[in-house]
Amino acid sequence: MFNIKDIETIKGYSKLNDKSKILFKAFLINYMDAQGTEAKESLVPISVEYVDGYLRFDYKRYGRKNWVHVKGSNTWY
């Protein structure tokens, strides 16, 4: 299971500016808290990048690749 302490290992994280790093960490904590135990255990972060005013977070869950737009610590789609 992914541990928030390992956030710096996510591809692209080191390229984010400080404001985006703070936003992404707050989002990731909220996102993980919103998941059920089984979903949390299957989530594997792949990458994060800043794209046109939002953060794009790519991950795998249950072996399938997905991604979300991150607009705020509690706003993603």
mmCIF file of the N, C-alpha and C atoms, coordinates in Angstrom:
data_MODEL
# 
_entry.id   MODEL 
# 
loop_
_atom_site.group_PDB 
_atom_site.id 
_atom_site.type_symbol 
_atom_site.label_atom_id 
_atom_site.label_alt_id 
_atom_site.label_comp_id 
_atom_site.label_asym_id 
_atom_site.label_entity_id 
_atom_site.label_seq_id 
_atom_site.pdbx_PDB_ins_code 
_atom_site.Cartn_x 
_atom_site.Cartn_y 
_atom_site.Cartn_z 
_atom_site.occupancy 
_atom_site.B_iso_or_equiv 
_atom_site.pdbx_formal_charge 
_atom_site.auth_seq_id 
_atom_site.auth_comp_id 
_atom_site.auth_asym_id 
_atom_site.auth_atom_id 
_atom_site.pdbx_PDB_model_num 
ATOM 1   N N  . MET A 1 1  ? 0.843   -1.182 0.000   1.00 0.00 ? 1  MET A N  1 
ATOM 2   C CA . MET A 1 1  ? 0.000   0.000  0.000   1.00 0.00 ? 1  MET A CA 1 
ATOM 3   C C  . MET A 1 1  ? 0.889   1.246  0.000   1.00 0.00 ? 1  MET A C  1 
ATOM 4   N N  . PHE A 1 2  ? 0.482   2.262  -0.763  1.00 0.00 ? 2  PHE A N  1 
ATOM 5   C CA . PHE A 1 2  ? 1.245   3.503  -0.851  1.00 0.00 ? 2  PHE A CA 1 
ATOM 6   C C  . PHE A 1 2  ? 1.186   4.254  0.474   1.00 0.00 ? 2  PHE A C  1 
ATOM 7   N N  . ASN A 1 3  ? 2.326   4.780  0.896   1.00 0.00 ? 3  ASN A N  1 
ATOM 8   C CA . ASN A 1 3  ? 2.417   5.566  2.114   1.00 0.00 ? 3  ASN A CA 1 
ATOM 9   C C  . ASN A 1 3  ? 2.708   7.014  1.722   1.00 0.00 ? 3  ASN A C  1 
ATOM 10  N N  . ILE A 1 4  ? 1.992   7.960  2.290   1.00 0.00 ? 4  ILE A N  1 
ATOM 11  C CA . ILE A 1 4  ? 2.161   9.374  1.957   1.00 0.00 ? 4  ILE A CA 1 
ATOM 12  C C  . ILE A 1 4  ? 3.603   9.840  2.188   1.00 0.00 ? 4  ILE A C  1 
ATOM 13  N N  . LYS A 1 5  ? 4.326   9.163  3.063   1.00 0.00 ? 5  LYS A N  1 
ATOM 14  C CA . LYS A 1 5  ? 5.733   9.509  3.301   1.00 0.00 ? 5  LYS A CA 1 
ATOM 15  C C  . LYS A 1 5  ? 6.580   9.296  2.049   1.00 0.00 ? 5  LYS A C  1 
ATOM 16  N N  . ASP A 1 6  ? 6.076   8.488  1.117   1.00 0.00 ? 6  ASP A N  1 
ATOM 17  C CA . ASP A 1 6  ? 6.801   8.184  -0.118  1.00 0.00 ? 6  ASP A CA 1 
ATOM 18  C C  . ASP A 1 6  ? 6.422   9.106  -1.272  1.00 0.00 ? 6  ASP A C  1 
ATOM 19  N N  . ILE A 1 7  ? 5.772   10.220 -0.987  1.00 0.00 ? 7  ILE A N  1 
ATOM 20  C CA . ILE A 1 7  ? 5.270   11.113 -2.028  1.00 0.00 ? 7  ILE A CA 1 
ATOM 21  C C  . ILE A 1 7  ? 6.384   11.584 -2.976  1.00 0.00 ? 7  ILE A C  1 
ATOM 22  N N  . GLU A 1 8  ? 7.583   11.768 -2.445  1.00 0.00 ? 8  GLU A N  1 
ATOM 23  C CA . GLU A 1 8  ? 8.693   12.264 -3.273  1.00 0.00 ? 8  GLU A CA 1 
ATOM 24  C C  . GLU A 1 8  ? 9.148   11.251 -4.312  1.00 0.00 ? 8  GLU A C  1 
ATOM 25  N N  . THR A 1 9  ? 8.717   10.002 -4.196  1.00 0.00 ? 9  THR A N  1 
ATOM 26  C CA . THR A 1 9  ? 9.109   8.976  -5.163  1.00 0.00 ? 9  THR A CA 1 
ATOM 27  C C  . THR A 1 9  ? 8.198   8.958  -6.398  1.00 0.00 ? 9  THR A C  1 
ATOM 28  N N  . ILE A 1 10 ? 7.107   9.719  -6.349  1.00 0.00 ? 10 ILE A N  1 
ATOM 29  C CA . ILE A 1 10 ? 6.187   9.757  -7.490  1.00 0.00 ? 10 ILE A CA 1 
ATOM 30  C C  . ILE A 1 10 ? 6.833   10.548 -8.622  1.00 0.00 ? 10 ILE A C  1 
ATOM 31  N N  . LYS A 1 11 ? 6.855   9.966  -9.796  1.00 0.00 ? 11 LYS A N  1 
ATOM 32  C CA . LYS A 1 11 ? 7.462   10.601 -10.967 1.00 0.00 ? 11 LYS A CA 1 
ATOM 33  C C  . LYS A 1 11 ? 6.832   11.981 -11.196 1.00 0.00 ? 11 LYS A C  1 
ATOM 34  N N  . GLY A 1 12 ? 7.674   12.991 -11.369 1.00 0.00 ? 12 GLY A N  1 
ATOM 35  C CA . GLY A 1 12 ? 7.213   14.347 -11.643 1.00 0.00 ? 12 GLY A CA 1 
ATOM 36  C C  . GLY A 1 12 ? 7.054   15.215 -10.409 1.00 0.00 ? 12 GLY A C  1 
ATOM 37  N N  . TYR A 1 13 ? 6.977   14.596 -9.235  1.00 0.00 ? 13 TYR A N  1 
ATOM 38  C CA . TYR A 1 13 ? 6.779   15.371 -8.003  1.00 0.00 ? 13 TYR A CA 1 
ATOM 39  C C  . TYR A 1 13 ? 7.898   16.394 -7.807  1.00 0.00 ? 13 TYR A C  1 
ATOM 40  N N  . SER A 1 14 ? 9.123   15.988 -8.041  1.00 0.00 ? 14 SER A N  1 
ATOM 41  C CA . SER A 1 14 ? 10.272  16.880 -7.820  1.00 0.00 ? 14 SER A CA 1 
ATOM 42  C C  . SER A 1 14 ? 10.268  18.075 -8.767  1.00 0.00 ? 14 SER A C  1 
ATOM 43  N N  . LYS A 1 15 ? 9.543   17.989 -9.881  1.00 0.00 ? 15 LYS A N  1 
ATOM 44  C CA . LYS A 1 15 ? 9.475   19.083 -10.851 1.00 0.00 ? 15 LYS A CA 1 
ATOM 45  C C  . LYS A 1 15 ? 8.398   20.111 -10.523 1.00 0.00 ? 15 LYS A C  1 
ATOM 46  N N  . LEU A 1 16 ? 7.506   19.794 -9.560  1.00 0.00 ? 16 LEU A N  1 
ATOM 47  C CA . LEU A 1 16 ? 6.453   20.722 -9.178  1.00 0.00 ? 16 LEU A CA 1 
ATOM 48  C C  . LEU A 1 16 ? 7.038   21.879 -8.375  1.00 0.00 ? 16 LEU A C  1 
ATOM 49  N N  . ASN A 1 17 ? 6.422   23.070 -8.500  1.00 0.00 ? 17 ASN A N  1 
ATOM 50  C CA . ASN A 1 17 ? 6.856   24.172 -7.646  1.00 0.00 ? 17 ASN A CA 1 
ATOM 51  C C  . ASN A 1 17 ? 6.325   23.941 -6.233  1.00 0.00 ? 17 ASN A C  1 
ATOM 52  N N  . ASP A 1 18 ? 6.778   24.748 -5.296  1.00 0.00 ? 18 ASP A N  1 
ATOM 53  C CA . ASP A 1 18 ? 6.416   24.529 -3.889  1.00 0.00 ? 18 ASP A CA 1 
ATOM 54  C C  . ASP A 1 18 ? 4.908   24.589 -3.654  1.00 0.00 ? 18 ASP A C  1 
ATOM 55  N N  . LYS A 1 19 ? 4.226   25.529 -4.297  1.00 0.00 ? 19 LYS A N  1 
ATOM 56  C CA . LYS A 1 19 ? 2.769   25.659 -4.141  1.00 0.00 ? 19 LYS A CA 1 
ATOM 57  C C  . LYS A 1 19 ? 2.064   24.394 -4.634  1.00 0.00 ? 19 LYS A C  1 
ATOM 58  N N  . SER A 1 20 ? 2.493   23.873 -5.774  1.00 0.00 ? 20 SER A N  1 
ATOM 59  C CA . SER A 1 20 ? 1.893   22.659 -6.330  1.00 0.00 ? 20 SER A CA 1 
ATOM 60  C C  . SER A 1 20 ? 2.188   21.439 -5.475  1.00 0.00 ? 20 SER A C  1 
ATOM 61  N N  . LYS A 1 21 ? 3.374   21.382 -4.875  1.00 0.00 ? 21 LYS A N  1 
ATOM 62  C CA . LYS A 1 21 ? 3.713   20.267 -3.976  1.00 0.00 ? 21 LYS A CA 1 
ATOM 63  C C  . LYS A 1 21 ? 2.791   20.255 -2.763  1.00 0.00 ? 21 LYS A C  1 
ATOM 64  N N  . ILE A 1 22 ? 2.538   21.435 -2.192  1.00 0.00 ? 22 ILE A N  1 
ATOM 65  C CA . ILE A 1 22 ? 1.650   21.538 -1.031  1.00 0.00 ? 22 ILE A CA 1 
ATOM 66  C C  . ILE A 1 22 ? 0.237   21.110 -1.418  1.00 0.00 ? 22 ILE A C  1 
ATOM 67  N N  . LEU A 1 23 ? -0.246  21.600 -2.567  1.00 0.00 ? 23 LEU A N  1 
ATOM 68  C CA . LEU A 1 23 ? -1.572  21.237 -3.058  1.00 0.00 ? 23 LEU A CA 1 
ATOM 69  C C  . LEU A 1 23 ? -1.669  19.731 -3.290  1.00 0.00 ? 23 LEU A C  1 
ATOM 70  N N  . PHE A 1 24 ? -0.686  19.164 -3.956  1.00 0.00 ? 24 PHE A N  1 
ATOM 71  C CA . PHE A 1 24 ? -0.728  17.744 -4.281  1.00 0.00 ? 24 PHE A CA 1 
ATOM 72  C C  . PHE A 1 24 ? -0.715  16.886 -3.016  1.00 0.00 ? 24 PHE A C  1 
ATOM 73  N N  . LYS A 1 25 ? 0.108   17.244 -2.045  1.00 0.00 ? 25 LYS A N  1 
ATOM 74  C CA . LYS A 1 25 ? 0.147   16.459 -0.806  1.00 0.00 ? 25 LYS A CA 1 
ATOM 75  C C  . LYS A 1 25 ? -1.201  16.523 -0.083  1.00 0.00 ? 25 LYS A C  1 
ATOM 76  N N  . ALA A 1 26 ? -1.795  17.717 -0.004  1.00 0.00 ? 26 ALA A N  1 
ATOM 77  C CA . ALA A 1 26 ? -3.106  17.862 0.652   1.00 0.00 ? 26 ALA A CA 1 
ATOM 78  C C  . ALA A 1 26 ? -4.167  17.064 -0.106  1.00 0.00 ? 26 ALA A C  1 
ATOM 79  N N  . PHE A 1 27 ? -4.142  17.145 -1.433  1.00 0.00 ? 27 PHE A N  1 
ATOM 80  C CA . PHE A 1 27 ? -5.076  16.364 -2.259  1.00 0.00 ? 27 PHE A CA 1 
ATOM 81  C C  . PHE A 1 27 ? -4.901  14.877 -2.000  1.00 0.00 ? 27 PHE A C  1 
ATOM 82  N N  . LEU A 1 28 ? -3.664  14.401 -2.034  1.00 0.00 ? 28 LEU A N  1 
ATOM 83  C CA . LEU A 1 28 ? -3.405  12.969 -1.922  1.00 0.00 ? 28 LEU A CA 1 
ATOM 84  C C  . LEU A 1 28 ? -3.874  12.426 -0.569  1.00 0.00 ? 28 LEU A C  1 
ATOM 85  N N  . ILE A 1 29 ? -3.686  13.191 0.480   1.00 0.00 ? 29 ILE A N  1 
ATOM 86  C CA . ILE A 1 29 ? -4.183  12.778 1.800   1.00 0.00 ? 29 ILE A CA 1 
ATOM 87  C C  . ILE A 1 29 ? -5.707  12.652 1.753   1.00 0.00 ? 29 ILE A C  1 
ATOM 88  N N  . ASN A 1 30 ? -6.388  13.657 1.211   1.00 0.00 ? 30 ASN A N  1 
ATOM 89  C CA . ASN A 1 30 ? -7.854  13.624 1.114   1.00 0.00 ? 30 ASN A CA 1 
ATOM 90  C C  . ASN A 1 30 ? -8.333  12.508 0.195   1.00 0.00 ? 30 ASN A C  1 
ATOM 91  N N  . TYR A 1 31 ? -7.644  12.330 -0.924  1.00 0.00 ? 31 TYR A N  1 
ATOM 92  C CA . TYR A 1 31 ? -8.015  11.302 -1.886  1.00 0.00 ? 31 TYR A CA 1 
ATOM 93  C C  . TYR A 1 31 ? -7.901  9.909  -1.255  1.00 0.00 ? 31 TYR A C  1 
ATOM 94  N N  . MET A 1 32 ? -6.796  9.666  -0.572  1.00 0.00 ? 32 MET A N  1 
ATOM 95  C CA . MET A 1 32 ? -6.606  8.364  0.069   1.00 0.00 ? 32 MET A CA 1 
ATOM 96  C C  . MET A 1 32 ? -7.648  8.147  1.169   1.00 0.00 ? 32 MET A C  1 
ATOM 97  N N  . ASP A 1 33 ? -7.954  9.209  1.929   1.00 0.00 ? 33 ASP A N  1 
ATOM 98  C CA . ASP A 1 33 ? -8.957  9.097  2.988   1.00 0.00 ? 33 ASP A CA 1 
ATOM 99  C C  . ASP A 1 33 ? -10.348 8.795  2.431   1.00 0.00 ? 33 ASP A C  1 
ATOM 100 N N  . ALA A 1 34 ? -10.617 9.196  1.189   1.00 0.00 ? 34 ALA A N  1 
ATOM 101 C CA . ALA A 1 34 ? -11.927 8.991  0.577   1.00 0.00 ? 34 ALA A CA 1 
ATOM 102 C C  . ALA A 1 34 ? -12.092 7.584  0.009   1.00 0.00 ? 34 ALA A C  1 
ATOM 103 N N  . GLN A 1 35 ? -11.015 6.811  -0.024  1.00 0.00 ? 35 GLN A N  1 
ATOM 104 C CA . GLN A 1 35 ? -11.050 5.471  -0.604  1.00 0.00 ? 35 GLN A CA 1 
ATOM 105 C C  . GLN A 1 35 ? -11.334 4.426  0.467   1.00 0.00 ? 35 GLN A C  1 
ATOM 106 N N  . GLY A 1 36 ? -11.929 3.344  0.059   1.00 0.00 ? 36 GLY A N  1 
ATOM 107 C CA . GLY A 1 36 ? -12.108 2.205  0.952   1.00 0.00 ? 36 GLY A CA 1 
ATOM 108 C C  . GLY A 1 36 ? -10.786 1.482  1.148   1.00 0.00 ? 36 GLY A C  1 
ATOM 109 N N  . THR A 1 37 ? -10.742 0.599  2.110   1.00 0.00 ? 37 THR A N  1 
ATOM 110 C CA . THR A 1 37 ? -9.503  -0.115 2.435   1.00 0.00 ? 37 THR A CA 1 
ATOM 111 C C  . THR A 1 37 ? -8.955  -0.879 1.241   1.00 0.00 ? 37 THR A C  1 
ATOM 112 N N  . GLU A 1 38 ? -9.799  -1.614 0.555   1.00 0.00 ? 38 GLU A N  1 
ATOM 113 C CA . GLU A 1 38 ? -9.346  -2.409 -0.593  1.00 0.00 ? 38 GLU A CA 1 
ATOM 114 C C  . GLU A 1 38 ? -8.829  -1.513 -1.714  1.00 0.00 ? 38 GLU A C  1 
ATOM 115 N N  . ALA A 1 39 ? -9.531  -0.413 -1.990  1.00 0.00 ? 39 ALA A N  1 
ATOM 116 C CA . ALA A 1 39 ? -9.106  0.517  -3.036  1.00 0.00 ? 39 ALA A CA 1 
ATOM 117 C C  . ALA A 1 39 ? -7.782  1.178  -2.672  1.00 0.00 ? 39 ALA A C  1 
ATOM 118 N N  . LYS A 1 40 ? -7.620  1.550  -1.411  1.00 0.00 ? 40 LYS A N  1 
ATOM 119 C CA . LYS A 1 40 ? -6.352  2.138  -0.951  1.00 0.00 ? 40 LYS A CA 1 
ATOM 120 C C  . LYS A 1 40 ? -5.200  1.178  -1.172  1.00 0.00 ? 40 LYS A C  1 
ATOM 121 N N  . GLU A 1 41 ? -5.423  -0.071 -0.832  1.00 0.00 ? 41 GLU A N  1 
ATOM 122 C CA . GLU A 1 41 ? -4.359  -1.067 -0.941  1.00 0.00 ? 41 GLU A CA 1 
ATOM 123 C C  . GLU A 1 41 ? -3.956  -1.338 -2.379  1.00 0.00 ? 41 GLU A C  1 
ATOM 124 N N  . SER A 1 42 ? -4.866  -1.130 -3.325  1.00 0.00 ? 42 SER A N  1 
ATOM 125 C CA . SER A 1 42 ? -4.561  -1.418 -4.718  1.00 0.00 ? 42 SER A CA 1 
ATOM 126 C C  . SER A 1 42 ? -4.035  -0.196 -5.481  1.00 0.00 ? 42 SER A C  1 
ATOM 127 N N  . LEU A 1 43 ? -4.072  0.993  -4.870  1.00 0.00 ? 43 LEU A N  1 
ATOM 128 C CA . LEU A 1 43 ? -3.660  2.218  -5.550  1.00 0.00 ? 43 LEU A CA 1 
ATOM 129 C C  . LEU A 1 43 ? -2.142  2.307  -5.649  1.00 0.00 ? 43 LEU A C  1 
ATOM 130 N N  . VAL A 1 44 ? -1.654  2.507  -6.878  1.00 0.00 ? 44 VAL A N  1 
ATOM 131 C CA . VAL A 1 44 ? -0.225  2.657  -7.128  1.00 0.00 ? 44 VAL A CA 1 
ATOM 132 C C  . VAL A 1 44 ? -0.019  3.965  -7.899  1.00 0.00 ? 44 VAL A C  1 
ATOM 133 N N  . PRO A 1 45 ? 0.501   5.016  -7.243  1.00 0.00 ? 45 PRO A N  1 
ATOM 134 C CA . PRO A 1 45 ? 0.759   6.279  -7.944  1.00 0.00 ? 45 PRO A CA 1 
ATOM 135 C C  . PRO A 1 45 ? 1.794   6.086  -9.051  1.00 0.00 ? 45 PRO A C  1 
ATOM 136 N N  . ILE A 1 46 ? 1.559   6.729  -10.202 1.00 0.00 ? 46 ILE A N  1 
ATOM 137 C CA . ILE A 1 46 ? 2.497   6.649  -11.311 1.00 0.00 ? 46 ILE A CA 1 
ATOM 138 C C  . ILE A 1 46 ? 3.225   7.973  -11.498 1.00 0.00 ? 46 ILE A C  1 
ATOM 139 N N  . SER A 1 47 ? 2.447   9.063  -11.649 1.00 0.00 ? 47 SER A N  1 
ATOM 140 C CA . SER A 1 47 ? 3.086   10.353 -11.907 1.00 0.00 ? 47 SER A CA 1 
ATOM 141 C C  . SER A 1 47 ? 2.145   11.505 -11.584 1.00 0.00 ? 47 SER A C  1 
ATOM 142 N N  . VAL A 1 48 ? 2.740   12.687 -11.495 1.00 0.00 ? 48 VAL A N  1 
ATOM 143 C CA . VAL A 1 48 ? 1.991   13.924 -11.326 1.00 0.00 ? 48 VAL A CA 1 
ATOM 144 C C  . VAL A 1 48 ? 2.680   14.996 -12.160 1.00 0.00 ? 48 VAL A C  1 
ATOM 145 N N  . GLU A 1 49 ? 1.870   15.856 -12.787 1.00 0.00 ? 49 GLU A N  1 
ATOM 146 C CA . GLU A 1 49 ? 2.441   16.967 -13.544 1.00 0.00 ? 49 GLU A CA 1 
ATOM 147 C C  . GLU A 1 49 ? 1.458   18.125 -13.585 1.00 0.00 ? 49 GLU A C  1 
ATOM 148 N N  . TYR A 1 50 ? 2.001   19.336 -13.714 1.00 0.00 ? 50 TYR A N  1 
ATOM 149 C CA . TYR A 1 50 ? 1.175   20.529 -13.843 1.00 0.00 ? 50 TYR A CA 1 
ATOM 150 C C  . TYR A 1 50 ? 0.833   20.710 -15.312 1.00 0.00 ? 50 TYR A C  1 
ATOM 151 N N  . VAL A 1 51 ? -0.474  20.835 -15.621 1.00 0.00 ? 51 VAL A N  1 
ATOM 152 C CA . VAL A 1 51 ? -0.933  20.982 -16.996 1.00 0.00 ? 51 VAL A CA 1 
ATOM 153 C C  . VAL A 1 51 ? -2.046  22.030 -17.041 1.00 0.00 ? 51 VAL A C  1 
ATOM 154 N N  . ASP A 1 52 ? -1.816  23.143 -17.703 1.00 0.00 ? 52 ASP A N  1 
ATOM 155 C CA . ASP A 1 52 ? -2.858  24.149 -17.963 1.00 0.00 ? 52 ASP A CA 1 
ATOM 156 C C  . ASP A 1 52 ? -3.753  24.469 -16.762 1.00 0.00 ? 52 ASP A C  1 
ATOM 157 N N  . GLY A 1 53 ? -3.172  24.796 -15.630 1.00 0.00 ? 53 GLY A N  1 
ATOM 158 C CA . GLY A 1 53 ? -3.955  25.239 -14.488 1.00 0.00 ? 53 GLY A CA 1 
ATOM 159 C C  . GLY A 1 53 ? -4.436  24.158 -13.537 1.00 0.00 ? 53 GLY A C  1 
ATOM 160 N N  . TYR A 1 54 ? -4.034  22.936 -13.743 1.00 0.00 ? 54 TYR A N  1 
ATOM 161 C CA . TYR A 1 54 ? -4.409  21.852 -12.823 1.00 0.00 ? 54 TYR A CA 1 
ATOM 162 C C  . TYR A 1 54 ? -3.263  20.858 -12.729 1.00 0.00 ? 54 TYR A C  1 
ATOM 163 N N  . LEU A 1 55 ? -3.350  19.975 -11.765 1.00 0.00 ? 55 LEU A N  1 
ATOM 164 C CA . LEU A 1 55 ? -2.393  18.884 -11.660 1.00 0.00 ? 55 LEU A CA 1 
ATOM 165 C C  . LEU A 1 55 ? -3.034  17.632 -12.240 1.00 0.00 ? 55 LEU A C  1 
ATOM 166 N N  . ARG A 1 56 ? -2.277  16.908 -13.008 1.00 0.00 ? 56 ARG A N  1 
ATOM 167 C CA . ARG A 1 56 ? -2.737  15.617 -13.531 1.00 0.00 ? 56 ARG A CA 1 
ATOM 168 C C  . ARG A 1 56 ? -2.044  14.532 -12.720 1.00 0.00 ? 56 ARG A C  1 
ATOM 169 N N  . PHE A 1 57 ? -2.849  13.686 -12.094 1.00 0.00 ? 57 PHE A N  1 
ATOM 170 C CA . PHE A 1 57 ? -2.337  12.597 -11.269 1.00 0.00 ? 57 PHE A CA 1 
ATOM 171 C C  . PHE A 1 57 ? -2.684  11.276 -11.936 1.00 0.00 ? 57 PHE A C  1 
ATOM 172 N N  . ASP A 1 58 ? -1.673  10.556 -12.370 1.00 0.00 ? 58 ASP A N  1 
ATOM 173 C CA . ASP A 1 58 ? -1.849  9.242  -12.996 1.00 0.00 ? 58 ASP A CA 1 
ATOM 174 C C  . ASP A 1 58 ? -1.553  8.161  -11.955 1.00 0.00 ? 58 ASP A C  1 
ATOM 175 N N  . TYR A 1 59 ? -2.361  7.110  -11.970 1.00 0.00 ? 59 TYR A N  1 
ATOM 176 C CA . TYR A 1 59 ? -2.200  6.027  -11.010 1.00 0.00 ? 59 TYR A CA 1 
ATOM 177 C C  . TYR A 1 59 ? -2.773  4.746  -11.586 1.00 0.00 ? 59 TYR A C  1 
ATOM 178 N N  . LYS A 1 60 ? -2.466  3.638  -10.927 1.00 0.00 ? 60 LYS A N  1 
ATOM 179 C CA . LYS A 1 60 ? -3.083  2.351  -11.247 1.00 0.00 ? 60 LYS A CA 1 
ATOM 180 C C  . LYS A 1 60 ? -3.893  1.902  -10.046 1.00 0.00 ? 60 LYS A C  1 
ATOM 181 N N  . ARG A 1 61 ? -5.051  1.341  -10.331 1.00 0.00 ? 61 ARG A N  1 
ATOM 182 C CA . ARG A 1 61 ? -5.884  0.743  -9.295  1.00 0.00 ? 61 ARG A CA 1 
ATOM 183 C C  . ARG A 1 61 ? -6.431  -0.552 -9.868  1.00 0.00 ? 61 ARG A C  1 
ATOM 184 N N  . TYR A 1 62 ? -6.308  -1.603 -9.124  1.00 0.00 ? 62 TYR A N  1 
ATOM 185 C CA . TYR A 1 62 ? -6.719  -2.942 -9.584  1.00 0.00 ? 62 TYR A CA 1 
ATOM 186 C C  . TYR A 1 62 ? -6.079  -3.279 -10.933 1.00 0.00 ? 62 TYR A C  1 
ATOM 187 N N  . GLY A 1 63 ? -4.849  -2.794 -11.143 1.00 0.00 ? 63 GLY A N  1 
ATOM 188 C CA . GLY A 1 63 ? -4.111  -3.084 -12.357 1.00 0.00 ? 63 GLY A CA 1 
ATOM 189 C C  . GLY A 1 63 ? -4.491  -2.253 -13.564 1.00 0.00 ? 63 GLY A C  1 
ATOM 190 N N  . ARG A 1 64 ? -5.468  -1.343 -13.424 1.00 0.00 ? 64 ARG A N  1 
ATOM 191 C CA . ARG A 1 64 ? -5.907  -0.498 -14.545 1.00 0.00 ? 64 ARG A CA 1 
ATOM 192 C C  . ARG A 1 64 ? -5.407  0.927  -14.349 1.00 0.00 ? 64 ARG A C  1 
ATOM 193 N N  . LYS A 1 65 ? -4.876  1.514  -15.418 1.00 0.00 ? 65 LYS A N  1 
ATOM 194 C CA . LYS A 1 65 ? -4.363  2.874  -15.354 1.00 0.00 ? 65 LYS A CA 1 
ATOM 195 C C  . LYS A 1 65 ? -5.517  3.878  -15.424 1.00 0.00 ? 65 LYS A C  1 
ATOM 196 N N  . ASN A 1 66 ? -5.473  4.883  -14.543 1.00 0.00 ? 66 ASN A N  1 
ATOM 197 C CA . ASN A 1 66 ? -6.462  5.954  -14.486 1.00 0.00 ? 66 ASN A CA 1 
ATOM 198 C C  . ASN A 1 66 ? -5.744  7.272  -14.230 1.00 0.00 ? 66 ASN A C  1 
ATOM 199 N N  . TRP A 1 67 ? -6.475  8.375  -14.349 1.00 0.00 ? 67 TRP A N  1 
ATOM 200 C CA . TRP A 1 67 ? -5.916  9.672  -13.970 1.00 0.00 ? 67 TRP A CA 1 
ATOM 201 C C  . TRP A 1 67 ? -7.037  10.614 -13.578 1.00 0.00 ? 67 TRP A C  1 
ATOM 202 N N  . VAL A 1 68 ? -6.683  11.639 -12.804 1.00 0.00 ? 68 VAL A N  1 
ATOM 203 C CA . VAL A 1 68 ? -7.643  12.642 -12.377 1.00 0.00 ? 68 VAL A CA 1 
ATOM 204 C C  . VAL A 1 68 ? -7.043  14.037 -12.544 1.00 0.00 ? 68 VAL A C  1 
ATOM 205 N N  . HIS A 1 69 ? -7.931  15.016 -12.797 1.00 0.00 ? 69 HIS A N  1 
ATOM 206 C CA . HIS A 1 69 ? -7.575  16.425 -12.723 1.00 0.00 ? 69 HIS A CA 1 
ATOM 207 C C  . HIS A 1 69 ? -7.625  16.817 -11.254 1.00 0.00 ? 69 HIS A C  1 
ATOM 208 N N  . VAL A 1 70 ? -6.633  17.499 -10.761 1.00 0.00 ? 70 VAL A N  1 
ATOM 209 C CA . VAL A 1 70 ? -6.623  17.980 -9.380  1.00 0.00 ? 70 VAL A CA 1 
ATOM 210 C C  . VAL A 1 70 ? -6.700  19.503 -9.431  1.00 0.00 ? 70 VAL A C  1 
ATOM 211 N N  . LYS A 1 71 ? -7.822  20.059 -8.982  1.00 0.00 ? 71 LYS A N  1 
ATOM 212 C CA . LYS A 1 71 ? -8.011  21.511 -8.990  1.00 0.00 ? 71 LYS A CA 1 
ATOM 213 C C  . LYS A 1 71 ? -7.807  22.114 -7.598  1.00 0.00 ? 71 LYS A C  1 
ATOM 214 N N  . GLY A 1 72 ? -7.953  21.305 -6.561  1.00 0.00 ? 72 GLY A N  1 
ATOM 215 C CA . GLY A 1 72 ? -7.796  21.759 -5.183  1.00 0.00 ? 72 GLY A CA 1 
ATOM 216 C C  . GLY A 1 72 ? -7.625  20.555 -4.285  1.00 0.00 ? 72 GLY A C  1 
ATOM 217 N N  . SER A 1 73 ? -7.363  20.815 -3.015  1.00 0.00 ? 73 SER A N  1 
ATOM 218 C CA . SER A 1 73 ? -7.136  19.694 -2.115  1.00 0.00 ? 73 SER A CA 1 
ATOM 219 C C  . SER A 1 73 ? -8.369  18.811 -1.950  1.00 0.00 ? 73 SER A C  1 
ATOM 220 N N  . ASN A 1 74 ? -9.561  19.379 -2.177  1.00 0.00 ? 74 ASN A N  1 
ATOM 221 C CA . ASN A 1 74 ? -10.805 18.613 -2.103  1.00 0.00 ? 74 ASN A CA 1 
ATOM 222 C C  . ASN A 1 74 ? -11.562 18.598 -3.414  1.00 0.00 ? 74 ASN A C  1 
ATOM 223 N N  . THR A 1 75 ? -10.912 19.017 -4.489  1.00 0.00 ? 75 THR A N  1 
ATOM 224 C CA . THR A 1 75 ? -11.581 19.106 -5.780  1.00 0.00 ? 75 THR A CA 1 
ATOM 225 C C  . THR A 1 75 ? -10.774 18.349 -6.842  1.00 0.00 ? 75 THR A C  1 
ATOM 226 N N  . TRP A 1 76 ? -11.350 17.252 -7.281  1.00 0.00 ? 76 TRP A N  1 
ATOM 227 C CA . TRP A 1 76 ? -10.723 16.468 -8.360  1.00 0.00 ? 76 TRP A CA 1 
ATOM 228 C C  . TRP A 1 76 ? -11.836 15.803 -9.167  1.00 0.00 ? 76 TRP A C  1 
ATOM 229 N N  . TYR A 1 77 ? -11.505 15.510 -10.413 1.00 0.00 ? 77 TYR A N  1 
ATOM 230 C CA . TYR A 1 77 ? -12.462 14.820 -11.280 1.00 0.00 ? 77 TYR A CA 1 
ATOM 231 C C  . TYR A 1 77 ? -11.749 14.067 -12.376 1.00 0.00 ? 77 TYR A C  1 
# 
